[in-house]
Amino acid sequence: MGEPVEAITFDFWNTIARAPAGLMSEARQRAVMRACQGCGVELEAELLVESLEGVSSAYESSWSVGEHFHPRRGAEMMVRSLGLEGTAGERAEEAFLTVARNAPVELAVDIRPSLEGLRKRGIRLGIVCDAGFSGGEVLRELLDREGLLAYFSGWALSDEVGHYKPAPQTFEAALAALETEPAAAMHVGDLCRTDIAGASALGMRTVRYRALNDDPEVDGGVEADFVLDSHAELLELLDRIEDRP
């Protein structure tokens, strides 16, 4: 019989929910433009697009090598590149950081009943997420808006812990909050390089969820212990792990 799973951590983007391709960047452009117009500042659309693309490129470069890039750093880079000052700069930063708050997201199929089933079973649940430009506060608001926030009690969001997956600090922060050792925990995520490699190195069991994003790269030969196409399979998987009849 395998050791019982006491806690499960989930990635957020492309595991619990996803946003349509390009939606966030387009929404961020509109939000920043409106914020500046409200202060009487007219931005050139091409200049704004160029500025946001530069910020996104800087973020991706940092994320790819595990160098933390705080969301506010991105907002400040944008404001500097646009030459904004005073109230216009402050409102543009706020628009940049909070645009995801009202963005439509697509929840993973069966995530709600799966979380309910795990909670009824006594499994403690957490989130381990590279939060991008949204940040932990906004991600919690998204979960709350979708009625999922109350399921989670352990948090490790990159802007709050100062690290990206696969750094052990991200998973350790969530497990500490969940009062669970790695050997009794499982992580569910979509990316081999970050989710699977990080959790596996710490001694957690791992699940690659591929329904929203099928990661084609098994970096360094690290693949998950289990690969699932539906969150509905998680309860059955726990029974197999624990060798239940």
C-alpha positions as CSV (number, residue, x, y, z in Angstrom):
1,M,0.0,0.0,0.0
2,G,1.3,3.4,-0.9
3,E,1.6,6.2,1.6
4,P,-1.7,8.1,1.8
5,V,-1.9,11.5,0.1
6,E,-2.7,14.1,2.7
7,A,-2.4,17.2,0.5
8,I,-2.6,18.2,-3.1
9,T,-1.2,21.4,-4.6
10,F,-2.4,22.8,-7.9
11,D,-0.9,25.1,-10.5
12,F,-3.5,27.8,-11.5
13,W,-3.0,28.8,-15.1
14,N,-3.7,26.0,-17.6
15,T,-4.5,23.6,-14.7
16,I,-7.4,25.2,-12.9
17,A,-8.3,27.8,-15.5
18,R,-7.0,29.4,-18.7
19,A,-7.6,32.7,-20.5
20,P,-8.1,32.7,-24.3
21,A,-4.9,33.3,-26.2
22,G,-4.1,37.0,-26.5
23,L,-6.9,38.1,-24.2
24,M,-4.8,39.3,-21.3
25,S,-2.4,41.3,-23.5
26,E,-5.2,43.0,-25.4
27,A,-7.1,43.7,-22.3
28,R,-4.0,45.2,-20.7
29,Q,-3.5,47.5,-23.7
30,R,-7.1,48.8,-23.5
31,A,-6.9,49.2,-19.7
32,V,-3.7,51.2,-19.8
33,M,-5.0,53.3,-22.7
34,R,-8.2,54.1,-20.8
35,A,-6.3,55.0,-17.6
36,C,-4.2,57.5,-19.4
37,Q,-7.1,59.0,-21.3
38,G,-8.8,59.5,-18.0
39,C,-5.8,61.7,-17.0
40,G,-5.9,63.6,-20.2
41,V,-2.9,61.8,-21.7
42,E,-3.2,60.3,-25.2
43,L,-0.9,57.4,-26.0
44,E,0.1,56.2,-29.4
45,A,-1.3,52.7,-29.8
46,E,1.9,51.4,-31.5
47,L,4.1,52.9,-28.7
48,L,2.0,51.2,-26.1
49,V,2.1,47.8,-27.9
50,E,5.8,48.1,-28.2
51,S,6.2,49.0,-24.5
52,L,4.1,46.0,-23.4
53,E,5.9,43.6,-25.7
54,G,9.2,44.8,-24.2
55,V,7.9,44.2,-20.7
56,S,6.6,40.7,-21.6
57,S,9.9,39.8,-23.3
58,A,11.8,40.8,-20.1
59,Y,9.5,38.8,-18.0
60,E,9.8,35.7,-20.2
61,S,13.6,35.9,-20.1
62,S,13.6,36.1,-16.4
63,W,11.0,33.3,-15.9
64,S,12.9,31.0,-18.2
65,V,16.0,31.1,-16.0
66,G,14.2,31.2,-12.7
67,E,15.0,34.9,-11.9
68,H,12.0,36.4,-10.1
69,F,10.4,39.3,-11.9
70,H,7.8,41.0,-9.7
71,P,4.7,42.2,-11.4
72,R,5.2,45.8,-10.2
73,R,8.6,45.8,-11.9
74,G,6.9,45.2,-15.1
75,A,4.4,48.0,-14.5
76,E,7.2,50.4,-13.6
77,M,9.1,49.4,-16.8
78,M,6.1,50.2,-18.9
79,V,5.5,53.6,-17.2
80,R,9.2,54.6,-17.8
81,S,9.2,53.5,-21.4
82,L,6.0,55.5,-22.0
83,G,7.4,58.6,-20.2
84,L,4.4,58.8,-17.9
85,E,4.5,60.8,-14.7
86,G,2.4,61.7,-11.7
87,T,-1.3,60.5,-11.6
88,A,-1.2,59.2,-15.2
89,G,1.8,56.9,-14.3
90,E,0.1,55.7,-11.1
91,R,-3.2,54.9,-12.9
92,A,-1.4,53.2,-15.7
93,E,0.5,51.0,-13.3
94,E,-2.7,50.1,-11.5
95,A,-4.4,49.2,-14.8
96,F,-1.5,47.0,-15.8
97,L,-1.5,45.1,-12.5
98,T,-5.3,44.6,-12.1
99,V,-6.6,44.0,-15.6
100,A,-7.0,40.2,-14.9
101,R,-9.4,41.0,-12.1
102,N,-12.4,41.2,-14.6
103,A,-11.0,39.0,-17.3
104,P,-13.2,36.0,-18.4
105,V,-11.5,32.7,-17.7
106,E,-12.4,29.2,-18.7
107,L,-12.4,26.7,-15.8
108,A,-11.0,23.2,-16.4
109,V,-13.7,20.7,-16.9
110,D,-14.7,18.9,-13.7
111,I,-12.4,21.0,-11.5
112,R,-15.3,22.0,-9.2
113,P,-16.7,18.5,-8.4
114,S,-13.1,17.2,-8.2
115,L,-12.2,19.8,-5.5
116,E,-15.4,19.1,-3.6
117,G,-14.6,15.4,-3.7
118,L,-11.1,15.9,-2.5
119,R,-12.3,18.1,0.3
120,K,-14.9,15.6,1.4
121,R,-12.1,13.0,1.5
122,G,-10.1,15.2,3.9
123,I,-7.4,16.2,1.4
124,R,-5.8,19.6,2.2
125,L,-5.5,21.7,-0.9
126,G,-3.1,24.4,-2.0
127,I,-2.0,26.6,-4.9
128,V,1.5,26.8,-6.2
129,C,1.6,29.3,-9.1
130,D,3.9,31.4,-11.2
131,A,1.5,34.3,-11.1
132,G,2.8,36.3,-14.1
133,F,1.6,40.0,-14.1
134,S,-1.6,39.2,-12.3
135,G,-0.2,38.6,-8.8
136,G,-1.5,36.6,-5.9
137,E,-4.2,39.1,-4.8
138,V,-5.8,39.1,-8.3
139,L,-5.6,35.3,-8.6
140,R,-7.4,34.9,-5.3
141,E,-10.1,37.3,-6.5
142,L,-10.5,35.2,-9.7
143,L,-10.8,32.0,-7.6
144,D,-13.3,33.8,-5.3
145,R,-15.3,35.0,-8.3
146,E,-15.6,31.4,-9.5
147,G,-16.5,30.1,-6.1
148,L,-13.3,28.1,-5.7
149,L,-11.3,30.1,-3.2
150,A,-12.6,28.4,-0.1
151,Y,-11.2,25.0,-1.2
152,F,-7.6,26.2,-0.7
153,S,-5.7,26.8,2.4
154,G,-2.0,26.7,1.3
155,W,-0.6,29.4,-0.9
156,A,2.7,29.8,-2.8
157,L,2.3,32.6,-5.4
158,S,5.4,33.8,-7.1
159,D,5.0,37.5,-6.3
160,E,4.5,36.6,-2.6
161,V,7.3,34.0,-2.1
162,G,9.8,35.7,-4.5
163,H,10.6,32.5,-6.5
164,Y,9.3,30.7,-9.5
165,K,8.9,27.0,-9.9
166,P,10.9,24.7,-10.0
167,A,12.6,26.4,-7.0
168,P,11.9,24.3,-3.9
169,Q,10.9,27.4,-1.9
170,T,7.6,27.6,-3.9
171,F,6.4,24.2,-3.0
172,E,7.8,24.3,0.6
173,A,5.8,27.5,1.3
174,A,2.6,25.8,0.4
175,L,3.4,22.5,2.1
176,A,4.3,24.4,5.3
177,A,0.9,26.1,5.2
178,L,-0.8,22.8,4.6
179,E,1.3,21.2,7.4
180,T,2.3,18.3,5.1
181,E,5.6,16.7,4.3
182,P,6.5,16.3,0.6
183,A,6.2,12.5,0.7
184,A,2.6,12.8,1.7
185,A,1.8,15.4,-0.9
186,M,1.0,15.6,-4.6
187,H,1.3,18.4,-7.1
188,V,-0.9,18.8,-10.2
189,G,0.4,21.1,-13.0
190,D,0.8,21.3,-16.8
191,L,4.5,22.1,-17.3
192,C,7.3,19.6,-17.0
193,R,10.1,22.1,-16.4
194,T,8.4,24.0,-13.6
195,D,5.6,21.9,-12.1
196,I,6.8,18.4,-12.5
197,A,10.6,18.9,-12.1
198,G,10.2,21.1,-9.0
199,A,7.7,19.0,-7.2
200,S,9.5,15.7,-8.1
201,A,12.9,17.0,-6.8
202,L,11.3,17.8,-3.5
203,G,9.9,14.3,-3.2
204,M,6.3,15.0,-4.0
205,R,4.2,12.8,-6.3
206,T,3.3,14.5,-9.5
207,V,0.5,14.7,-12.0
208,R,0.7,16.4,-15.4
209,Y,-2.7,17.7,-16.3
210,R,-2.8,18.1,-20.1
211,A,-6.4,19.0,-21.0
212,L,-5.8,22.7,-21.2
213,N,-2.1,22.6,-22.2
214,D,-0.3,19.5,-23.4
215,D,3.3,20.3,-22.7
216,P,5.4,18.7,-25.4
217,E,8.7,19.2,-23.7
218,V,9.8,16.7,-21.1
219,D,12.8,18.8,-20.1
220,G,15.7,16.9,-18.7
221,G,13.8,13.6,-19.0
222,V,11.5,14.6,-16.1
223,E,7.9,13.4,-16.7
224,A,5.2,13.2,-14.1
225,D,4.3,10.1,-12.2
226,F,0.9,10.2,-13.7
227,V,-0.6,12.0,-16.7
228,L,-4.3,12.9,-16.6
229,D,-6.8,14.4,-19.1
230,S,-9.5,15.1,-16.5
231,H,-9.6,16.3,-12.9
232,A,-12.3,13.7,-12.4
233,E,-9.6,11.1,-12.5
234,L,-7.9,12.4,-9.4
235,L,-10.0,10.5,-6.8
236,E,-9.6,7.2,-8.7
237,L,-5.9,7.9,-8.9
238,L,-5.7,8.3,-5.1
239,D,-7.5,5.0,-4.6
240,R,-4.9,3.3,-6.8
241,I,-2.0,5.0,-5.0
242,E,-3.4,3.8,-1.6
243,D,-4.4,0.4,-3.0
244,R,-8.0,0.8,-2.0
245,P,-10.5,-1.8,-3.1
